[in-house]
């Protein structure tokens, strides 16, 4: 394990069921950590999972500290008439600051990325010397007895965001509610609101600024693009202290992520910078 990784991701690595009955390993911590690694950072993940989830194979090169759990957080997506129904079939154990290797508390960049309520308010104030980002999907979900997931109000936003440096979420996460987006943006230092092919709007110092997306070669699999964006944004912001420089870098990194299945087309830093230099931007059309 690195004495002090460049980036620590905290959240559940998931078991994602596929239509053919097999599964793949997913989750924000997975996509974000592998993207950061590909960009040249040293990376660590704190998660919770059972022994039969092969994290060493799924996260090669990533330092993983795994809390043993009877089951994995398991998602299934079912598409009917172009609409997605998402189910949660199991949840791994929650994560607490006491689970964190002490040296990881000094990481320059931390991404708190809950998926099923596994992170609580006890994480606030844990990283006193880090730039802390959050992807809040896991605080915006609820599920019924069948596991069917639906949206819920983020009740802890007022407690979490004032203690956060960067908030990354998609406009879709809040159902396009512009009033809610602006409410969150007022509570946090920097908010980055992604909109797929429309790029991202960054809220900083009370003002929104839009950055267009970069043109990918083709869209193959959009899964994880937002997670890749979050990792790239955090790393570049740590280097520059300027979200207006971080946003184009993260948009470029995300554009590579959708060009192949899973994590197969994650970009290196040189690839990201070359695409930025070519300036091949899109505005509005589907990927």
N, C-alpha and C positions, 0 to 999 in steps of 0.2 A: 504494500500500500504506500502511495506517496506520502511523505511527511506532511506536505501541505499542497493539495491539488489546486490547480487553477480554478476549477469549477466543481462544485458539489451540487448534485441533484437529489432532492428528497421527495420520495413518493413511490407508489406501488408500480413495480414492473408487472404487467398483466399477462394473462393467458387469454388470447382472443380466438374464439371459436370460428372456424371457417365453414362455408356451406357444405363441404365434403366430409365434415366430421372431424377433420384434423384441426390443429391450432397453430398459431404463431405467437411469438412473444412481442408484446407491444407496450403502449403506455408512454406518457410524456417523458418520464425519466429515461426510457430506452432511446427514443428518437433524439432527445436533447443531448444526452451524454455522448452518443455516437457521432452526432453532428459536431459537437465541440471537439471531440477527439480528432475527427477528420480535419478540423480547422487548425490543429496543432496544439491544442491545450492538453494538459494533464487533467484527468477527470475521475471523479468518484461518485458513486451512487449509494445512498442508504435506502433500503427497501425491505419488504417483508414478503416471504414466499415459502412454499414447501420445498423440500429437498429434491423433488422430482422435476422441478423447473430448472433447467440447465442454464444458469445465468452466465457461467464462464464461457459457454459457447455462444450465447446471445450477445454478450457484451465483451468481446475480446479487446484487451487493452485497457479496459475500464476497471478501476479498483472498486469492488463491490463489498459492502458490509450488509449482510442479509439477516434479518431477524426471522428465526424459524417460525413458520406458521402452518397450521393444519391444512389450509387451503390457499389457493391463489385468488387474487381478484380476477374474475373471469367475466369477460364481456362477449355478447353475441349481437351482431347487427343483422337484421332481417329487412330486406328491401321489397316493398309492395307498391306497385304503381309509382315508382320513382320516389317513394317516401321511405325513410328509414325508421324502423322501430328498434330500439336498443334495449337489450336486457342485461341485467347483472345477475349472474348465476352463483356468485360466491365472492366473499371479501376476505382478504388477508388481514392479519392483525394490524392495529394502528401503530403509528410510529411516534416516538417521544424523543426529546432532546437527549435523554440519558442513553439512548441507543447509539448516539453519534460518536465515532472515534474522536478523542479530544483534539488531535491535530487538525481535523477537518473544520473545526470552528474558526480557524484562521484563514480559510480559503478566501481569495479576493472576490470571487463571484459565487453566489448561492442562488439556486432556483428551487423554490418550494412549489411542487407540482402535484397536488392531491388529485385523485381520481374518484375516490369513493369515501370521502370524509375521514381519511386516515390521518390527517394532520389537524391538531387542535391549536387553541390559543397559546398553549405552553411553548410554542415555537417562537413567539414574538419576543425579541430581545436576545435570542440565542446567539446570533451572529453580530457582534458589536463592531467588528472591523471589516465587514464585507459589504459589497453591494448586493442587496437582497431583491430578487425578483420573484413574482408569483404568477402562476397561471391558475386561475381560480375555478376551473370547471368542476372539480370535485366538491367544491362548496356550493355549487349551483344545481346539484342533482338531488333528486329523491327517487325512490323506487317503491313499488307496491309489493304485495305478497307473491306475485308471479315473477318479480324481478324487472317489470317494465319500468323504464326510466323516464322521468319527466323533469321539467324545469322547476326549481324552487327559488324563492328569494334568498339572496346571499345575506344572511342575517348578521354575520360577523364582519361585514365589509368596513363598518365604521370603526372597528377595533383593529383590524389588520392593516388597512391601507395607510393610515398615518405613520405606521412603523415599517413601511415598505418603500423601496427606492423606485422600482419599476413594476408596473402592472401590464401584462400582455394577455389580451383576450380577443376573441373575434366578435364582430358585430352580430353574428348568428347566435353566439352564446347568450345574448340578452334579447333575442328576438327582434333586433333592429331598434330597440328602444333608445332613441337619441337622448332623451331626458335622463335615463339611467346611466348611459355612457358618460354624460357630462357630470353627473353626480359623482361617479367613481373617480373621474379625472380630477375633480376638485379636492379629493381626499388624499391623493397620492402625488409624489414628486413628479413622476413621469408615467403616462399611460400610452401604450401602443395598441391601437385597435385595428386588427387586420380584417381585410375584406377580400381575400382571395385575389382574383385577377384585377381588382380595383386598387390593390396595394395596401397601404397602411396609413392611418392618421395618427400622428404623434401629438399628444397634449403635453405641453411644457410651458411653465410659467404662465399658465392660464390661457394659452393660445393653442388652437389646433393647426397642424400643418400636414398636408397630404403628400405622400411619396408614392409614385407609381410603381407598379410591379415590373419585374424584368421578364422578358419573353423566354420561356423554356423551349427546348427543342420540340417536345410534345408532352401532352399530359398522359401519363400511364396510371399513376396512383397518387392521389392527393393526400393520402393518410400521412399524418405526422408533419405536414408542411408547417403548420403553426408552431409545433414544438421546435422544429429546426430554426424557424424565425426567432423564437424566444432565446435559444442558446446563442445564436449568432449575434443578436442584438445586445445581449448582456456582455458577451466577451468584448465586442467592439466598443460599447459604452465604457467599459472598464479601462480600455486603452486610451480613449479620447476624451472622456467626460463630456461628450456632446451627442445627444440623442439624434441630432440631425445628420451626423456622420454615421451613426449606428444603424439607422433605418434603411438606407440604400444597401448597405452591406448585408443586412439580414434579409432584405427582399431578394437580393441576388442568391444568397444561400438557399432560401426557400424554393426558388425557381428550379434549382437542380433537383431538389428532393422529390418533386412530382414526376420526374422524367423516367422513373423505373419503379418496380415493386419494392415495397418496404424501405429498407435503408440502403439499397444497392447503388443508388446514384448520388449519395451525399458528396458534397464538393470539398475540395481542398481550398485553402486560402488563395492560392494563385488562380484557381479556376473562378472563384468568386470575384476576385479583383479584375480578371480579364473580361468577364461579362459586364462588369460595371464600366470598364473603360470603353467597351464597344457601344454602350448606351442603348441597347435594344430594349426599349420600354414598351409596355402595352397599356391600354386604357379602356377597360370596360368589357371587352369581349371575353367569352369563356376561354379557359385554358384548353 
